[in-house]
């Protein structure tokens, strides 16, 4: 295979798809969670008829609109890459993969775009109830959009509802694809993660203005809404992540073993959980490890006696089943990305609980000693999402479709020079878009909301008194 600067077409194509996906993933969960928060604020404004809440909703709606507009551009590139860089993959799964992607565009994207425009530009032109319905349709549309994308990705990890014909996967049971347990688990996990991304952003913006005394009545409301969403999202990602991890033991045991850097099946009557390790693919063991007995069994099986298979034992099984080859993913980035994700999830939950306690004690207007941390917290769910993506996608290598198609067999036959050129161009465009998004969000968020204009009360006209007359 041709190489450039030591990198093959496969290496460059994998890196291009991974990085552009992460760039796009900066916007997706933000949009999903933010739409719900804006819809809740709009509902509060509709019910209370409070002009300050209406103004607050438009303020956060402006921020949502910025992120949505920039995010749409980054998503277009993703689908093009299937045909450009991954011809083998497109030929193999096109009959299945194209369905959820088409439904995502038809059922979700058009729905979001249409009703977001109606809500934003239809203010004072359509009835208030129609505006409220529009933003809720946007919130539902973003969830539907995420659902179809997750279903497509979940099929790659757990193929269902198909049969092989002529070396291609052909759809035979659409319901099985839609209700793939892997997809339902992941959608729940990703949706909850989206709530945390948006909620901690709204918390930081609200805390910033509360600290400065800017429109405290309005930003107190957004702080409370975001705090509830952040708490539910943090609890949700913990619960759904636990379920997803346990399912991986069954349908992707090699990935689970990489999560835990479990090189050999434990010999004792329990499975320990690794806390800190330095995995080595070359040695097929950990150079250093600190683990806790029994915890691994509990996390994987909800008991203290069962054990998962180790990487070395699974490698031998896969060679017997699929033929000679290396079926072990690159363990150390999978292992550490998984722990970064879990650690940041714990931080998000603790921060949420801390501010719930301050709310209960009547100190919600004062962000307190954790104020600097709260301003930095919008980064935490983003980094957790990126880490989870890395752990999940690298953990299934060398498979692009679990047990059916290897990544090396899915790449297009391209000159690596052209892949490098496209990779460089995408990086320039994506970095520009993300920089623009961050700049606009930060500038708009710091500017705050403007006080709603209140018409001055009209004074009664002086009574006309004819000359020489009396009042």
N, C-alpha and C positions, 0 to 999 in steps of 0.2 A: 504494500500500500504506500502511495506517495506521501511524503512528509514535507513540512516546511517549518523550519526552526525547531525540529524535533517533534512536531505535533502532526498527527495524521488527520484525515478528514473526519474520522470518528471522534477523535479527541476534541477537535474544534467545534463540530456539530453539537456534541453533548454540552460543551461549555456554553455555546451560544444559546441553546434552548434553555439550559438551566438558568443562566443569568437574565435572559429576557423574561423568563417566567417569574423570577423573583422581582424584577423591576415591575412587571404588571401586577404582581401580588401585593405590591405596595398600595395599590389603589382599590383592589377588589374588596377585601374585607372591610376597609374603611367605608366604602360606599354602602355595603350591605348593612352595617351597624348604624351608620349615620342616618340613613333613610328612616329607620325605625325611630330614632331619637327625634328627628325633625317632625315626624308624623305625630308623636306623642305631644310635643310642644304645640303643634298646630291644634290638636284636640283640646288642650288646656286653654289655648287662646279662644277657640270657638265657643267653648262652654262658658268661659268667664266674661267674654266680651271686653277683656282688659286690653287696651291699646298697647301697653308695655309688653305684654306677652306676645301679642301679634308682631310687634317690632322685633322682639327677641327671636321669634320663629323665622322672620325674614333674614335676620342677621346670620343665624346658623344655616339657613337655607342657602344663603349666598356662598358660604364656605362649602356646603355640600355640592353646589352647582359647579364650583371651581374644580373640585376633585373628580366629579363625574365626567366633566368635559375632557380633562386631561387623561383620565383613565381609559376612556373609550379608544383613544388613539393608540395607546400601548397594547390594547387587546387585539387589534386588527392583525398585527404582525404575527401573533402566536399561531393562528390557523394557517398562514402562508407557509410557515416553516415545515408543516407536515408534508406538503407537496415538494418543497425545495430541498430540504435536507434529509427527509425521512421517507424516501420513496418506497422502500421495502415495508415500512410500517403502514403507510397509506394503502398499499396494495393488499396487505394482509387483513387489516381491520376496517377498511373503508366502508364495507357494507354495514358494519355495526357502529363505528365511531361517528359516522356522518349524521346519524339520526339525532342523538342528543345535541350535537353542535348546531344542527339546523333548528331544532326546537328551541334552543337557547336564544337564537336570533329572532325567530318568529314569535315565540310566546313571551319572551322576557325583554330583550333589548328594545324592540319596537314599543312594547308596553311602557317601559321605563321612560324612554325618550319622549313619547307622545304626551304622557300625563305629567311628566316633569315640566315640560314646556307649558302645558295648560295651567298647572299650578302656579308657575312663576310669572308667566306673562298674562295670565288671566285674572290676576288680582284686580278687584274693583270692576271687572268686566263680566265675571260669572258669579252666581250665588255663592255665599260662604260655604254652604254644605257641599257644593260641587268642588270647591277648592280643597276642602277637607278630604273628600273622597279621592281626589286626584293624588294627593300626597300619600295616602294609604295604599293606593294602587301602585305607586312607585316603590313603596317599601315592600309590598308583596312581590312586585316584579323583580327587584334585586335578589330576593330570596329564591325565586324560581330560576333566575339566571345562574346563581351559584349552584343550585341543585343539579341542573343538567350538566354543568361542567364537572362537578364532583362525580356524578354517575358515570360519565365517560372515563374519568381517571380510575374510578373504582373497578371498572370492567378490566382494565389493564392489570390490576393487582389480583382480581379474583374473577376470571372469565366465566360467564354463565350464559345460558340461553342461546347457544350457538352450536354449529357443527362445522367440521372442516370439509370443504369441497374444493378440489383442485388447488390445494395449498393455500386456501384463503378461509378466513373465518366468516361464516354466513349466519345472519340472524335467523333464529328459529322461534324464539320466545321473547317478545319485547317486554312482557310483564316481568320476566325473570331479570332482565337488565335493569328495569326501573326500580324493582324492589330488591335489588342485590343487597344483602345485609351489610356488605362492606360499604356500599354507597350511602346507605341510611346512617350508619355509624359515623362515617366521615362527614356527611353533610351536617349532622348535629354538632360535631366537634368544630368544624370550620365556621358554622354560623355563630356559635357561641364565641369563637375567637374574634369574629367580626364585631360582635357587640363590645368586646373589651377594647378593640382598636379605637372605635368611635367614642366610647364612653370616657376613656382616659384623656382623649383629646378635648372633649367638651368639659371635663373636670378641670383640666389645666387652664383652658381659656376662661372658664367661670371663676376659678380661684384667682387668676391674674387680675380680673376686674373687681372682684370682691375685696381683694387686698387694697385696691386703690379707691374703693368707695364709688366705683362707677355703676350706676343703675343697680344698686344692691337688691332691690325687690325682684327685678327680672333675673339677674344672674344667680340669685339664691334658688330660684325655681329650676334653672337649667342645671345647677350643681346637684340638686336633689335628684332630679330625673337621671342624670348621668351616673350618680353614685349608685342608685338602685340597679341600673343596667350593668354597671361595672361589677357589682357584687354578684348578680345573677350570672353574668358572663363568665366570671372567674370560677364560680362554683360549677358552672356548666362545662367548661373546658376540662376541669379536673375529672368530673364524673365520666364524660364521654371519652376523654383520653384514656381513662382506665379501662373502659369497655373495649376500645379499639386495640389497646395493647394486648388484652387477653385474647381477642380474636386472631391477632397475628400469630400467637402460639400455635393455632390450629392451621390457618391457611398460608402463612408465610413464616414458618419456623426459623428459617435462616435469618430473616430480618430481625426477628425477636432476639435471637441469639446475639446478633450484632449490637442491638440496643444494650444488651447486658454484658458484652464482651465475654460471653460464655463459650470458651473454646472447646471444652470437653464436658460431656454429661456428668454431673456430680455423682460421686460414688457413694456418698452417705444417704441418709434417709430424708434429706431435705435439700433445697436449692438455695444457696446464699444469694444476696443481692449486692452487686458491686457498687461501691460508693465512688471510689477513685481508682482509675486504672490507666496504664499505658499500653494499649494493645499494639501488637506487632503482627502484621500479615506475613512478613517474611519468616518469623519464628513460629507463627501459629500458636501464640500464647501471649500472655500479658507480662511485660517486663516488670511491672509493679502493680500491686492491687491491694486495696483495702475493701473488705466485704463484710456483710452482716449475715449470719446464718438465719435460715428459715424465712427471711423477708421475701426472697425471690419466689419461693413457693406460694406465699400468701398473695403477692401481687399478681402472679400469673394464674393461679388456680383457686384462690380464696380458701386455701387450706395450707397446712405446714408440712406436707409430706410429698406431694407430687413434684416431678422434675421435668424441665424442658430438655430437649436434645441439644448437645453442644455443636459448635460449628464444624469441628473435625469429623464427627460422626455423620452430620448432615452432608458434608462434602462427599463422603464415601457413598452414601445412599444416592445422591444425585448423579454421581458418576455411573453407578450401576443402572439408574433409571434413564438418564439422558445421554450417556456416553462420556468419553473423556473430556476434561475441561476444568476450568477453575470457576466454581460457583460461589465463591466467597466474596462478599462486598468489601470495600475498603472500610475496615472496622473502626479505626480511630475517629474519623469525622462523623460517622453514624453514631458512635457511642457518645461523643461529647456534644454533638448537636442535640441529641435526645435529652441530655442532662441540662443543657442551657434552656431548652424549652420548658422542662419541668420546673427548673429553678425560678425562671421568670414568671411562670404561672403561680408559684407560691408567693412571690413578691406582690403580684397584682392582687391576690386574695387578701394578703395581710394589710396592704394599703387601703383596700376597700373597707375592710372591717374596722380599721383605725378611724376612718372618717365617718363610718356609721356610728361609732361610739361618740365622736365629737358632735354629730347631729343630735344624738340622744341627750347629750349633756348641754345642748343649747349653744354650742360654739361653732356652728357651721359657717358663720360669716368670717371667722378667722381661720385661715388654713393651718396655723400653728407651726410647730418646729419642722414638720415634714414638707413645708411649702416648696423649698428647692427641689425635693424629690418629686413632688407632685407635678411640677413644671416639666420634669424630665420623663415622667411616666408614659407619655405617648409613645416613646421609643420602645418601651418594654414589650407591648403586644406585637409590634412590628417585628422585633428581633425574635420573639417566641414563634411567630408564624414562619419567619424565614428558616429558623432552626428546625422546626417541625417538617417543613418542606424538604430540607436537606436530608434529614434522617429518614423520611419516608421514601424519597425517590432514590437516594443512594443505597438505602438498605435493601432494595429489591434487585439490584444489579447482580448478575449480568443480564437479567431479564427486562425486556421492555414490555412484554406481555407474559405474565407469570406462567412458567412451564411450557410456553408455546413458541415464543419468538425472542431470540437474544438481541440485545441492543446492537451488537456488531453486525448482525444480519439485516438490520432495519435501515441502515444509513444509505443515503444516495451515493452513487459513484461520481463524486465531484472532485475537481482539482482543489486541494486544500488552500491554495492561494485565494481562490474566489470565496471560500468560506471565511477565511481570515479577513478579507475585505468587507464582506457583509457583516461579520461580527464587529469589526471596528466601527462601521457606519451605524449599526444598531446601538452600540454603546454611546456614541456621540449624541444620537437622537434621544435615547432614553435618559441619559444624564441631564440633557438640556430640559426635557419635559419634567423630570422629577425636581430639578432645581427651580424651574418656573413654578411648579405646584407648591413647593415648600415656601418659596418667596411670597406668592400670592396669599397662601393660607396664613402665613405668619403676619404679613402686613395687614391683612383684613382683620384677623383675630385681635391684634394689638390695638387697632383703631377703635374697636368696640362698636356698639350700636348707637345710633342717633336717637335722641328723644323724639317721640312722636309729636308731630305738630298738632297743637290744640288751637282751634279757632277762638279768637277773642270774643267774649260775649258782646252781642250787639246792644247798643244803648238806645233807649226810646227816643224817637225824634221829638224835638221841642214843639210844643203845641203852638200853632200859629194864632197870633192875637192881632186882629186888625187895628190899624191906627185909631187911637182914641177909645178903643174898646177896653174890656176887662178880661182877665183870664178866666 
